[in-house]
């Protein structure tokens, strides 16, 4: 099932808390919370909800993955992880 790009899903998203989501990435994208991302709702790419959008433009190293513990992962019965590093994630 495809993950929907919605405000509700963005609010449940755990990407910003992931160890791979570095402070540098947050600063680069000028984001501090999921609410900041929602302000950019019309942007084509969010640095959030990687399972719904595509891989990150600023995360380049796996420092740990939280996908398996994310409510979105469970809600959509996802099987992959590392969505921030690989569009569609890896098995």
PDB file of N, CA, C and O in Angstrom:
ATOM      1  N   UNK A   1       0.847  -1.178   0.000  1.00  0.00           N
ATOM      2  CA  UNK A   1       0.000   0.000   0.000  1.00  0.00           C
ATOM      3  C   UNK A   1       0.891   1.240   0.000  1.00  0.00           C
ATOM      4  O   UNK A   1       1.860   1.311   0.756  1.00  0.00           O
ATOM      5  N   UNK A   2       0.571   2.198  -0.830  1.00  0.00           N
ATOM      6  CA  UNK A   2       1.348   3.439  -0.937  1.00  0.00           C
ATOM      7  C   UNK A   2       1.015   4.357   0.242  1.00  0.00           C
ATOM      8  O   UNK A   2      -0.150   4.539   0.595  1.00  0.00           O
ATOM      9  N   UNK A   3       2.049   4.923   0.833  1.00  0.00           N
ATOM     10  CA  UNK A   3       1.883   5.852   1.954  1.00  0.00           C
ATOM     11  C   UNK A   3       1.415   7.193   1.410  1.00  0.00           C
ATOM     12  O   UNK A   3       1.984   7.724   0.456  1.00  0.00           O
ATOM     13  N   UNK A   4       0.370   7.734   2.030  1.00  0.00           N
ATOM     14  CA  UNK A   4      -0.188   9.004   1.586  1.00  0.00           C
ATOM     15  C   UNK A   4       0.579  10.184   2.163  1.00  0.00           C
ATOM     16  O   UNK A   4       0.991  10.155   3.323  1.00  0.00           O
ATOM     17  N   UNK A   5       0.768  11.213   1.362  1.00  0.00           N
ATOM     18  CA  UNK A   5       1.438  12.446   1.780  1.00  0.00           C
ATOM     19  C   UNK A   5       0.363  13.373   2.365  1.00  0.00           C
ATOM     20  O   UNK A   5      -0.198  14.220   1.670  1.00  0.00           O
ATOM     21  N   UNK A   6       0.092  13.183   3.676  1.00  0.00           N
ATOM     22  CA  UNK A   6      -0.946  13.964   4.338  1.00  0.00           C
ATOM     23  C   UNK A   6      -0.400  14.616   5.602  1.00  0.00           C
ATOM     24  O   UNK A   6       0.640  14.214   6.124  1.00  0.00           O
ATOM     25  N   UNK A   7      -1.109  15.617   6.081  1.00  0.00           N
ATOM     26  CA  UNK A   7      -0.726  16.267   7.333  1.00  0.00           C
ATOM     27  C   UNK A   7      -0.761  15.277   8.496  1.00  0.00           C
ATOM     28  O   UNK A   7       0.117  15.298   9.359  1.00  0.00           O
ATOM     29  N   UNK A   8      -1.762  14.422   8.519  1.00  0.00           N
ATOM     30  CA  UNK A   8      -1.884  13.434   9.592  1.00  0.00           C
ATOM     31  C   UNK A   8      -0.670  12.507   9.607  1.00  0.00           C
ATOM     32  O   UNK A   8      -0.104  12.242  10.667  1.00  0.00           O
ATOM     33  N   UNK A   9      -0.279  12.023   8.455  1.00  0.00           N
ATOM     34  CA  UNK A   9       0.887  11.149   8.388  1.00  0.00           C
ATOM     35  C   UNK A   9       2.162  11.900   8.747  1.00  0.00           C
ATOM     36  O   UNK A   9       3.033  11.348   9.420  1.00  0.00           O
ATOM     37  N   UNK A  10       2.283  13.141   8.312  1.00  0.00           N
ATOM     38  CA  UNK A  10       3.462  13.946   8.653  1.00  0.00           C
ATOM     39  C   UNK A  10       3.561  14.151  10.162  1.00  0.00           C
ATOM     40  O   UNK A  10       4.661  14.151  10.714  1.00  0.00           O
ATOM     41  N   UNK A  11       2.435  14.322  10.828  1.00  0.00           N
ATOM     42  CA  UNK A  11       2.441  14.508  12.275  1.00  0.00           C
ATOM     43  C   UNK A  11       2.838  13.232  13.007  1.00  0.00           C
ATOM     44  O   UNK A  11       3.415  13.301  14.093  1.00  0.00           O
ATOM     45  N   UNK A  12       2.540  12.068  12.431  1.00  0.00           N
ATOM     46  CA  UNK A  12       2.900  10.791  13.045  1.00  0.00           C
ATOM     47  C   UNK A  12       4.330  10.369  12.701  1.00  0.00           C
ATOM     48  O   UNK A  12       4.904   9.513  13.373  1.00  0.00           O
ATOM     49  N   UNK A  13       4.895  10.960  11.671  1.00  0.00           N
ATOM     50  CA  UNK A  13       6.208  10.583  11.151  1.00  0.00           C
ATOM     51  C   UNK A  13       7.301  10.750  12.208  1.00  0.00           C
ATOM     52  O   UNK A  13       7.325  11.731  12.952  1.00  0.00           O
ATOM     53  N   UNK A  14       8.202   9.768  12.253  1.00  0.00           N
ATOM     54  CA  UNK A  14       9.302   9.768  13.225  1.00  0.00           C
ATOM     55  C   UNK A  14      10.651  10.135  12.601  1.00  0.00           C
ATOM     56  O   UNK A  14      11.669  10.098  13.292  1.00  0.00           O
ATOM     57  N   UNK A  15      10.681  10.482  11.331  1.00  0.00           N
ATOM     58  CA  UNK A  15      11.950  10.734  10.637  1.00  0.00           C
ATOM     59  C   UNK A  15      12.840  11.747  11.357  1.00  0.00           C
ATOM     60  O   UNK A  15      14.049  11.538  11.463  1.00  0.00           O
ATOM     61  N   UNK A  16      12.263  12.830  11.847  1.00  0.00           N
ATOM     62  CA  UNK A  16      13.074  13.875  12.481  1.00  0.00           C
ATOM     63  C   UNK A  16      13.737  13.403  13.769  1.00  0.00           C
ATOM     64  O   UNK A  16      14.689  14.030  14.235  1.00  0.00           O
ATOM     65  N   UNK A  17      13.257  12.320  14.347  1.00  0.00           N
ATOM     66  CA  UNK A  17      13.850  11.771  15.572  1.00  0.00           C
ATOM     67  C   UNK A  17      14.877  10.684  15.299  1.00  0.00           C
ATOM     68  O   UNK A  17      15.518  10.195  16.229  1.00  0.00           O
ATOM     69  N   UNK A  18      15.042  10.304  14.057  1.00  0.00           N
ATOM     70  CA  UNK A  18      15.947   9.218  13.685  1.00  0.00           C
ATOM     71  C   UNK A  18      17.403   9.642  13.843  1.00  0.00           C
ATOM     72  O   UNK A  18      17.746  10.789  13.558  1.00  0.00           O
ATOM     73  N   UNK A  19      18.264   8.729  14.295  1.00  0.00           N
ATOM     74  CA  UNK A  19      19.683   9.056  14.427  1.00  0.00           C
ATOM     75  C   UNK A  19      20.348   9.401  13.093  1.00  0.00           C
ATOM     76  O   UNK A  19      21.361  10.100  13.080  1.00  0.00           O
ATOM     77  N   UNK A  20      19.807   8.932  11.986  1.00  0.00           N
ATOM     78  CA  UNK A  20      20.373   9.259  10.674  1.00  0.00           C
ATOM     79  C   UNK A  20      20.028  10.683  10.248  1.00  0.00           C
ATOM     80  O   UNK A  20      20.701  11.256   9.391  1.00  0.00           O
ATOM     81  N   UNK A  21      18.986  11.251  10.840  1.00  0.00           N
ATOM     82  CA  UNK A  21      18.561  12.611  10.508  1.00  0.00           C
ATOM     83  C   UNK A  21      19.394  13.577  11.345  1.00  0.00           C
ATOM     84  O   UNK A  21      19.032  13.905  12.475  1.00  0.00           O
ATOM     85  N   UNK A  22      20.484  14.015  10.792  1.00  0.00           N
ATOM     86  CA  UNK A  22      21.462  14.797  11.535  1.00  0.00           C
ATOM     87  C   UNK A  22      21.011  16.239  11.769  1.00  0.00           C
ATOM     88  O   UNK A  22      20.126  16.752  11.083  1.00  0.00           O
ATOM     89  N   UNK A  23      21.635  16.867  12.739  1.00  0.00           N
ATOM     90  CA  UNK A  23      21.378  18.279  13.017  1.00  0.00           C
ATOM     91  C   UNK A  23      21.708  19.118  11.785  1.00  0.00           C
ATOM     92  O   UNK A  23      21.003  20.075  11.464  1.00  0.00           O
ATOM     93  N   UNK A  24      22.769  18.753  11.113  1.00  0.00           N
ATOM     94  CA  UNK A  24      23.152  19.470   9.894  1.00  0.00           C
ATOM     95  C   UNK A  24      22.036  19.428   8.863  1.00  0.00           C
ATOM     96  O   UNK A  24      21.761  20.425   8.196  1.00  0.00           O
ATOM     97  N   UNK A  25      21.393  18.273   8.733  1.00  0.00           N
ATOM     98  CA  UNK A  25      20.279  18.138   7.795  1.00  0.00           C
ATOM     99  C   UNK A  25      19.116  19.028   8.210  1.00  0.00           C
ATOM    100  O   UNK A  25      18.497  19.682   7.371  1.00  0.00           O
ATOM    101  N   UNK A  26      18.818  19.050   9.511  1.00  0.00           N
ATOM    102  CA  UNK A  26      17.731  19.896  10.009  1.00  0.00           C
ATOM    103  C   UNK A  26      18.012  21.370   9.739  1.00  0.00           C
ATOM    104  O   UNK A  26      17.129  22.111   9.307  1.00  0.00           O
ATOM    105  N   UNK A  27      19.242  21.785   9.996  1.00  0.00           N
ATOM    106  CA  UNK A  27      19.616  23.183   9.768  1.00  0.00           C
ATOM    107  C   UNK A  27      19.571  23.505   8.279  1.00  0.00           C
ATOM    108  O   UNK A  27      19.046  24.541   7.871  1.00  0.00           O
ATOM    109  N   UNK A  28      20.125  22.611   7.479  1.00  0.00           N
ATOM    110  CA  UNK A  28      20.148  22.810   6.033  1.00  0.00           C
ATOM    111  C   UNK A  28      18.747  23.015   5.485  1.00  0.00           C
ATOM    112  O   UNK A  28      18.543  23.817   4.574  1.00  0.00           O
ATOM    113  N   UNK A  29      17.797  22.304   6.030  1.00  0.00           N
ATOM    114  CA  UNK A  29      16.417  22.395   5.563  1.00  0.00           C
ATOM    115  C   UNK A  29      15.575  23.341   6.393  1.00  0.00           C
ATOM    116  O   UNK A  29      14.373  23.480   6.168  1.00  0.00           O
ATOM    117  N   UNK A  30      16.220  23.997   7.364  1.00  0.00           N
ATOM    118  CA  UNK A  30      15.543  24.989   8.195  1.00  0.00           C
ATOM    119  C   UNK A  30      14.286  24.427   8.842  1.00  0.00           C
ATOM    120  O   UNK A  30      13.234  25.067   8.829  1.00  0.00           O
ATOM    121  N   UNK A  31      14.399  23.212   9.416  1.00  0.00           N
ATOM    122  CA  UNK A  31      13.269  22.575  10.065  1.00  0.00           C
ATOM    123  C   UNK A  31      13.639  22.222  11.496  1.00  0.00           C
ATOM    124  O   UNK A  31      14.773  21.839  11.785  1.00  0.00           O
ATOM    125  N   UNK A  32      12.683  22.353  12.369  1.00  0.00           N
ATOM    126  CA  UNK A  32      12.889  21.935  13.744  1.00  0.00           C
ATOM    127  C   UNK A  32      11.854  20.909  14.180  1.00  0.00           C
ATOM    128  O   UNK A  32      12.124  20.093  15.062  1.00  0.00           O
ATOM    129  N   UNK A  33      10.686  20.941  13.580  1.00  0.00           N
ATOM    130  CA  UNK A  33       9.622  19.998  13.939  1.00  0.00           C
ATOM    131  C   UNK A  33       8.844  19.588  12.699  1.00  0.00           C
ATOM    132  O   UNK A  33       9.026  20.168  11.629  1.00  0.00           O
ATOM    133  N   UNK A  34       7.989  18.603  12.838  1.00  0.00           N
ATOM    134  CA  UNK A  34       7.119  18.200  11.738  1.00  0.00           C
ATOM    135  C   UNK A  34       6.205  19.341  11.313  1.00  0.00           C
ATOM    136  O   UNK A  34       5.842  19.443  10.141  1.00  0.00           O
ATOM    137  N   UNK A  35       5.833  20.198  12.255  1.00  0.00           N
ATOM    138  CA  UNK A  35       4.965  21.330  11.930  1.00  0.00           C
ATOM    139  C   UNK A  35       5.646  22.278  10.951  1.00  0.00           C
ATOM    140  O   UNK A  35       4.986  22.854  10.086  1.00  0.00           O
ATOM    141  N   UNK A  36       6.969  22.445  11.082  1.00  0.00           N
ATOM    142  CA  UNK A  36       7.707  23.282  10.145  1.00  0.00           C
ATOM    143  C   UNK A  36       7.564  22.753   8.730  1.00  0.00           C
ATOM    144  O   UNK A  36       7.411  23.525   7.783  1.00  0.00           O
ATOM    145  N   UNK A  37       7.613  21.444   8.590  1.00  0.00           N
ATOM    146  CA  UNK A  37       7.487  20.825   7.277  1.00  0.00           C
ATOM    147  C   UNK A  37       6.099  21.067   6.710  1.00  0.00           C
ATOM    148  O   UNK A  37       5.942  21.310   5.514  1.00  0.00           O
ATOM    149  N   UNK A  38       5.107  21.001   7.562  1.00  0.00           N
ATOM    150  CA  UNK A  38       3.734  21.181   7.094  1.00  0.00           C
ATOM    151  C   UNK A  38       3.506  22.579   6.536  1.00  0.00           C
ATOM    152  O   UNK A  38       2.616  22.781   5.710  1.00  0.00           O
ATOM    153  N   UNK A  39       4.292  23.531   6.976  1.00  0.00           N
ATOM    154  CA  UNK A  39       4.199  24.877   6.425  1.00  0.00           C
ATOM    155  C   UNK A  39       4.612  24.891   4.959  1.00  0.00           C
ATOM    156  O   UNK A  39       4.207  25.776   4.204  1.00  0.00           O
ATOM    157  N   UNK A  40       5.411  23.918   4.560  1.00  0.00           N
ATOM    158  CA  UNK A  40       5.892  23.808   3.189  1.00  0.00           C
ATOM    159  C   UNK A  40       5.055  22.784   2.418  1.00  0.00           C
ATOM    160  O   UNK A  40       5.570  22.087   1.544  1.00  0.00           O
ATOM    161  N   UNK A  41       3.797  22.701   2.736  1.00  0.00           N
ATOM    162  CA  UNK A  41       2.931  21.647   2.219  1.00  0.00           C
ATOM    163  C   UNK A  41       2.930  21.543   0.696  1.00  0.00           C
ATOM    164  O   UNK A  41       2.800  20.442   0.161  1.00  0.00           O
ATOM    165  N   UNK A  42       3.069  22.645  -0.004  1.00  0.00           N
ATOM    166  CA  UNK A  42       2.999  22.601  -1.463  1.00  0.00           C
ATOM    167  C   UNK A  42       4.322  22.259  -2.128  1.00  0.00           C
ATOM    168  O   UNK A  42       4.373  22.074  -3.344  1.00  0.00           O
ATOM    169  N   UNK A  43       5.395  22.172  -1.347  1.00  0.00           N
ATOM    170  CA  UNK A  43       6.686  21.802  -1.922  1.00  0.00           C
ATOM    171  C   UNK A  43       6.620  20.385  -2.466  1.00  0.00           C
ATOM    172  O   UNK A  43       5.898  19.539  -1.939  1.00  0.00           O
ATOM    173  N   UNK A  44       7.365  20.138  -3.506  1.00  0.00           N
ATOM    174  CA  UNK A  44       7.371  18.825  -4.131  1.00  0.00           C
ATOM    175  C   UNK A  44       8.079  17.789  -3.259  1.00  0.00           C
ATOM    176  O   UNK A  44       7.678  16.625  -3.238  1.00  0.00           O
ATOM    177  N   UNK A  45       9.116  18.193  -2.547  1.00  0.00           N
ATOM    178  CA  UNK A  45       9.884  17.263  -1.726  1.00  0.00           C
ATOM    179  C   UNK A  45       9.950  17.762  -0.293  1.00  0.00           C
ATOM    180  O   UNK A  45      10.346  18.900  -0.040  1.00  0.00           O
ATOM    181  N   UNK A  46       9.560  16.909   0.641  1.00  0.00           N
ATOM    182  CA  UNK A  46       9.708  17.211   2.060  1.00  0.00           C
ATOM    183  C   UNK A  46      10.881  16.405   2.564  1.00  0.00           C
ATOM    184  O   UNK A  46      11.107  15.290   2.095  1.00  0.00           O
ATOM    185  N   UNK A  47      11.630  16.937   3.502  1.00  0.00           N
ATOM    186  CA  UNK A  47      12.667  16.143   4.172  1.00  0.00           C
ATOM    187  C   UNK A  47      12.000  15.450   5.361  1.00  0.00           C
ATOM    188  O   UNK A  47      12.366  15.673   6.515  1.00  0.00           O
ATOM    189  N   UNK A  48      11.034  14.622   5.058  1.00  0.00           N
ATOM    190  CA  UNK A  48      10.173  13.953   6.020  1.00  0.00           C
ATOM    191  C   UNK A  48       9.363  12.932   5.248  1.00  0.00           C
ATOM    192  O   UNK A  48       9.273  13.014   4.023  1.00  0.00           O
ATOM    193  N   UNK A  49       8.775  11.976   5.937  1.00  0.00           N
ATOM    194  CA  UNK A  49       7.904  10.987   5.299  1.00  0.00           C
ATOM    195  C   UNK A  49       8.581  10.344   4.090  1.00  0.00           C
ATOM    196  O   UNK A  49       7.990  10.224   3.017  1.00  0.00           O
ATOM    197  N   UNK A  50       9.829   9.934   4.289  1.00  0.00           N
ATOM    198  CA  UNK A  50      10.590   9.379   3.176  1.00  0.00           C
ATOM    199  C   UNK A  50       9.926   8.147   2.584  1.00  0.00           C
ATOM    200  O   UNK A  50      10.111   7.858   1.402  1.00  0.00           O
ATOM    201  N   UNK A  51       9.157   7.417   3.380  1.00  0.00           N
ATOM    202  CA  UNK A  51       8.444   6.244   2.863  1.00  0.00           C
ATOM    203  C   UNK A  51       7.316   6.652   1.919  1.00  0.00           C
ATOM    204  O   UNK A  51       6.842   5.831   1.133  1.00  0.00           O
ATOM    205  N   UNK A  52       6.879   7.915   1.987  1.00  0.00           N
ATOM    206  CA  UNK A  52       5.796   8.391   1.130  1.00  0.00           C
ATOM    207  C   UNK A  52       6.310   9.196  -0.062  1.00  0.00           C
ATOM    208  O   UNK A  52       5.665   9.249  -1.109  1.00  0.00           O
ATOM    209  N   UNK A  53       7.462   9.814   0.105  1.00  0.00           N
ATOM    210  CA  UNK A  53       7.938  10.742  -0.924  1.00  0.00           C
ATOM    211  C   UNK A  53       9.078  10.108  -1.726  1.00  0.00           C
ATOM    212  O   UNK A  53       8.842   9.492  -2.766  1.00  0.00           O
ATOM    213  N   UNK A  54      10.270  10.254  -1.257  1.00  0.00           N
ATOM    214  CA  UNK A  54      11.465   9.704  -1.890  1.00  0.00           C
ATOM    215  C   UNK A  54      12.620   9.876  -0.928  1.00  0.00           C
ATOM    216  O   UNK A  54      12.455  10.453   0.147  1.00  0.00           O
ATOM    217  N   UNK A  55      13.781   9.384  -1.299  1.00  0.00           N
ATOM    218  CA  UNK A  55      14.936   9.469  -0.409  1.00  0.00           C
ATOM    219  C   UNK A  55      15.289  10.925  -0.113  1.00  0.00           C
ATOM    220  O   UNK A  55      14.879  11.841  -0.826  1.00  0.00           O
ATOM    221  N   UNK A  56      16.046  11.110   0.940  1.00  0.00           N
ATOM    222  CA  UNK A  56      16.454  12.435   1.387  1.00  0.00           C
ATOM    223  C   UNK A  56      17.441  13.073   0.422  1.00  0.00           C
ATOM    224  O   UNK A  56      18.207  12.388  -0.255  1.00  0.00           O
ATOM    225  N   UNK A  57      17.407  14.389   0.375  1.00  0.00           N
ATOM    226  CA  UNK A  57      18.394  15.146  -0.383  1.00  0.00           C
ATOM    227  C   UNK A  57      19.599  15.504   0.473  1.00  0.00           C
ATOM    228  O   UNK A  57      20.583  16.035  -0.042  1.00  0.00           O
ATOM    229  N   UNK A  58      19.540  15.219   1.787  1.00  0.00           N
ATOM    230  CA  UNK A  58      20.660  15.622   2.647  1.00  0.00           C
ATOM    231  C   UNK A  58      21.152  14.530   3.596  1.00  0.00           C
ATOM    232  O   UNK A  58      22.194  14.712   4.226  1.00  0.00           O
ATOM    233  N   UNK A  59      20.459  13.421   3.724  1.00  0.00           N
ATOM    234  CA  UNK A  59      20.931  12.316   4.555  1.00  0.00           C
ATOM    235  C   UNK A  59      21.725  11.371   3.654  1.00  0.00           C
ATOM    236  O   UNK A  59      21.217  10.892   2.640  1.00  0.00           O
ATOM    237  N   UNK A  60      22.972  11.109   4.033  1.00  0.00           N
ATOM    238  CA  UNK A  60      23.833  10.290   3.177  1.00  0.00           C
ATOM    239  C   UNK A  60      24.478   9.121   3.910  1.00  0.00           C
ATOM    240  O   UNK A  60      25.237   8.357   3.314  1.00  0.00           O
ATOM    241  N   UNK A  61      24.178   8.975   5.208  1.00  0.00           N
ATOM    242  CA  UNK A  61      24.818   7.926   5.984  1.00  0.00           C
ATOM    243  C   UNK A  61      23.816   7.299   6.948  1.00  0.00           C
ATOM    244  O   UNK A  61      23.059   8.005   7.615  1.00  0.00           O
ATOM    245  N   UNK A  62      23.816   5.973   7.018  1.00  0.00           N
ATOM    246  CA  UNK A  62      22.942   5.271   7.945  1.00  0.00           C
ATOM    247  C   UNK A  62      23.584   5.298   9.332  1.00  0.00           C
ATOM    248  O   UNK A  62      24.623   4.678   9.560  1.00  0.00           O
ATOM    249  N   UNK A  63      22.954   6.021  10.245  1.00  0.00           N
ATOM    250  CA  UNK A  63      23.426   6.095  11.631  1.00  0.00           C
ATOM    251  C   UNK A  63      22.441   5.400  12.564  1.00  0.00           C
ATOM    252  O   UNK A  63      22.450   5.609  13.778  1.00  0.00           O
ATOM    253  N   UNK A  64      21.614   4.590  11.980  1.00  0.00           N
ATOM    254  CA  UNK A  64      20.562   3.899  12.720  1.00  0.00           C
ATOM    255  C   UNK A  64      19.234   4.164  12.038  1.00  0.00           C
ATOM    256  O   UNK A  64      19.036   5.233  11.461  1.00  0.00           O
ATOM    257  N   UNK A  65      18.337   3.221  12.098  1.00  0.00           N
ATOM    258  CA  UNK A  65      17.042   3.340  11.420  1.00  0.00           C
ATOM    259  C   UNK A  65      15.910   3.101  12.413  1.00  0.00           C
ATOM    260  O   UNK A  65      15.935   2.135  13.175  1.00  0.00           O
ATOM    261  N   UNK A  66      14.924   3.985  12.399  1.00  0.00           N
ATOM    262  CA  UNK A  66      13.755   3.862  13.273  1.00  0.00           C
ATOM    263  C   UNK A  66      12.502   3.431  12.521  1.00  0.00           C
ATOM    264  O   UNK A  66      11.422   3.350  13.107  1.00  0.00           O
ATOM    265  N   UNK A  67      12.638   3.158  11.243  1.00  0.00           N
ATOM    266  CA  UNK A  67      11.460   2.844  10.434  1.00  0.00           C
ATOM    267  C   UNK A  67      10.576   1.769  11.070  1.00  0.00           C
ATOM    268  O   UNK A  67       9.354   1.912  11.108  1.00  0.00           O
ATOM    269  N   UNK A  68      11.189   0.701  11.564  1.00  0.00           N
ATOM    270  CA  UNK A  68      10.419  -0.418  12.116  1.00  0.00           C
ATOM    271  C   UNK A  68       9.569  -0.012  13.319  1.00  0.00           C
ATOM    272  O   UNK A  68       8.591  -0.692  13.631  1.00  0.00           O
ATOM    273  N   UNK A  69       9.920   1.087  14.003  1.00  0.00           N
ATOM    274  CA  UNK A  69       9.165   1.515  15.186  1.00  0.00           C
ATOM    275  C   UNK A  69       8.210   2.667  14.882  1.00  0.00           C
ATOM    276  O   UNK A  69       7.506   3.135  15.777  1.00  0.00           O
ATOM    277  N   UNK A  70       8.176   3.125  13.638  1.00  0.00           N
ATOM    278  CA  UNK A  70       7.348   4.274  13.251  1.00  0.00           C
ATOM    279  C   UNK A  70       5.880   3.863  13.080  1.00  0.00           C
ATOM    280  O   UNK A  70       5.596   2.810  12.510  1.00  0.00           O
ATOM    281  N   UNK A  71       4.951   4.687  13.570  1.00  0.00           N
ATOM    282  CA  UNK A  71       3.523   4.377  13.396  1.00  0.00           C
ATOM    283  C   UNK A  71       3.100   4.295  11.926  1.00  0.00           C
ATOM    284  O   UNK A  71       2.179   3.549  11.591  1.00  0.00           O
ATOM    285  N   UNK A  72       3.756   5.046  11.055  1.00  0.00           N
ATOM    286  CA  UNK A  72       3.431   4.997   9.624  1.00  0.00           C
ATOM    287  C   UNK A  72       3.809   3.627   9.057  1.00  0.00           C
ATOM    288  O   UNK A  72       3.077   3.056   8.249  1.00  0.00           O
ATOM    289  N   UNK A  73       4.938   3.118   9.483  1.00  0.00           N
ATOM    290  CA  UNK A  73       5.415   1.799   9.035  1.00  0.00           C
ATOM    291  C   UNK A  73       4.377   0.734   9.370  1.00  0.00           C
ATOM    292  O   UNK A  73       4.072  -0.132   8.550  1.00  0.00           O
ATOM    293  N   UNK A  74       3.842   0.810  10.577  1.00  0.00           N
ATOM    294  CA  UNK A  74       2.826  -0.155  11.008  1.00  0.00           C
ATOM    295  C   UNK A  74       1.491   0.077  10.300  1.00  0.00           C
ATOM    296  O   UNK A  74       0.864  -0.871   9.827  1.00  0.00           O
ATOM    297  N   UNK A  75       1.061   1.337  10.227  1.00  0.00           N
ATOM    298  CA  UNK A  75      -0.231   1.697   9.615  1.00  0.00           C
ATOM    299  C   UNK A  75      -0.338   1.192   8.176  1.00  0.00           C
ATOM    300  O   UNK A  75      -1.395   0.722   7.754  1.00  0.00           O
ATOM    301  N   UNK A  76       0.761   1.293   7.426  1.00  0.00           N
ATOM    302  CA  UNK A  76       0.749   0.901   6.018  1.00  0.00           C
ATOM    303  C   UNK A  76       1.375  -0.474   5.765  1.00  0.00           C
ATOM    304  O   UNK A  76       1.610  -0.854   4.618  1.00  0.00           O
ATOM    305  N   UNK A  77       1.641  -1.213   6.842  1.00  0.00           N
ATOM    306  CA  UNK A  77       2.214  -2.561   6.749  1.00  0.00           C
ATOM    307  C   UNK A  77       3.452  -2.591   5.848  1.00  0.00           C
ATOM    308  O   UNK A  77       3.575  -3.432   4.957  1.00  0.00           O
ATOM    309  N   UNK A  78       4.359  -1.655   6.104  1.00  0.00           N
ATOM    310  CA  UNK A  78       5.589  -1.574   5.320  1.00  0.00           C
ATOM    311  C   UNK A  78       6.571  -2.653   5.767  1.00  0.00           C
ATOM    312  O   UNK A  78       6.554  -3.072   6.924  1.00  0.00           O
ATOM    313  N   UNK A  79       7.408  -3.091   4.868  1.00  0.00           N
ATOM    314  CA  UNK A  79       8.387  -4.131   5.166  1.00  0.00           C
ATOM    315  C   UNK A  79       9.823  -3.637   5.065  1.00  0.00           C
ATOM    316  O   UNK A  79      10.732  -4.296   5.570  1.00  0.00           O
ATOM    317  N   UNK A  80      10.046  -2.504   4.433  1.00  0.00           N
ATOM    318  CA  UNK A  80      11.390  -2.010   4.183  1.00  0.00           C
ATOM    319  C   UNK A  80      11.854  -1.055   5.271  1.00  0.00           C
ATOM    320  O   UNK A  80      11.109  -0.751   6.203  1.00  0.00           O
ATOM    321  N   UNK A  81      13.097  -0.582   5.143  1.00  0.00           N
ATOM    322  CA  UNK A  81      13.646   0.431   6.037  1.00  0.00           C
ATOM    323  C   UNK A  81      14.636   1.270   5.235  1.00  0.00           C
ATOM    324  O   UNK A  81      14.830   1.038   4.042  1.00  0.00           O
ATOM    325  N   UNK A  82      15.254   2.234   5.886  1.00  0.00           N
ATOM    326  CA  UNK A  82      16.203   3.147   5.231  1.00  0.00           C
ATOM    327  C   UNK A  82      15.570   3.907   4.074  1.00  0.00           C
ATOM    328  O   UNK A  82      16.210   4.108   3.042  1.00  0.00           O
ATOM    329  N   UNK A  83      14.326   4.330   4.235  1.00  0.00           N
ATOM    330  CA  UNK A  83      13.643   5.089   3.194  1.00  0.00           C
ATOM    331  C   UNK A  83      14.331   6.421   2.918  1.00  0.00           C
ATOM    332  O   UNK A  83      14.201   6.965   1.821  1.00  0.00           O
ATOM    333  N   UNK A  84      15.061   6.951   3.895  1.00  0.00           N
ATOM    334  CA  UNK A  84      15.749   8.222   3.706  1.00  0.00           C
ATOM    335  C   UNK A  84      16.960   8.067   2.785  1.00  0.00           C
ATOM    336  O   UNK A  84      17.393   9.040   2.166  1.00  0.00           O
ATOM    337  N   UNK A  85      17.504   6.866   2.690  1.00  0.00           N
ATOM    338  CA  UNK A  85      18.696   6.629   1.866  1.00  0.00           C
ATOM    339  C   UNK A  85      18.376   6.020   0.506  1.00  0.00           C
ATOM    340  O   UNK A  85      19.166   6.140  -0.431  1.00  0.00           O
ATOM    341  N   UNK A  86      17.219   5.366   0.395  1.00  0.00           N
ATOM    342  CA  UNK A  86      16.846   4.693  -0.844  1.00  0.00           C
ATOM    343  C   UNK A  86      15.355   4.908  -1.103  1.00  0.00           C
ATOM    344  O   UNK A  86      14.529   4.516  -0.279  1.00  0.00           O
ATOM    345  N   UNK A  87      15.002   5.513  -2.214  1.00  0.00           N
ATOM    346  CA  UNK A  87      13.598   5.677  -2.544  1.00  0.00           C
ATOM    347  C   UNK A  87      12.944   4.300  -2.574  1.00  0.00           C
ATOM    348  O   UNK A  87      13.385   3.410  -3.300  1.00  0.00           O
ATOM    349  N   UNK A  88      11.900   4.136  -1.790  1.00  0.00           N
ATOM    350  CA  UNK A  88      11.231   2.837  -1.661  1.00  0.00           C
ATOM    351  C   UNK A  88      11.839   1.958  -0.585  1.00  0.00           C
ATOM    352  O   UNK A  88      11.342   0.865  -0.313  1.00  0.00           O
ATOM    353  N   UNK A  89      12.925   2.439   0.031  1.00  0.00           N
ATOM    354  CA  UNK A  89      13.567   1.697   1.108  1.00  0.00           C
ATOM    355  C   UNK A  89      14.302   0.472   0.613  1.00  0.00           C
ATOM    356  O   UNK A  89      14.315   0.164  -0.579  1.00  0.00           O
ATOM    357  N   UNK A  90      14.919  -0.225   1.568  1.00  0.00           N
ATOM    358  CA  UNK A  90      15.616  -1.479   1.266  1.00  0.00           C
ATOM    359  C   UNK A  90      15.034  -2.576   2.143  1.00  0.00           C
ATOM    360  O   UNK A  90      14.454  -2.297   3.192  1.00  0.00           O
ATOM    361  N   UNK A  91      15.186  -3.795   1.725  1.00  0.00           N
ATOM    362  CA  UNK A  91      14.644  -4.943   2.457  1.00  0.00           C
ATOM    363  C   UNK A  91      15.512  -5.291   3.633  1.00  0.00           C
ATOM    364  O   UNK A  91      15.210  -6.233   4.366  1.00  0.00           O
TER     365      UNK A  91
END
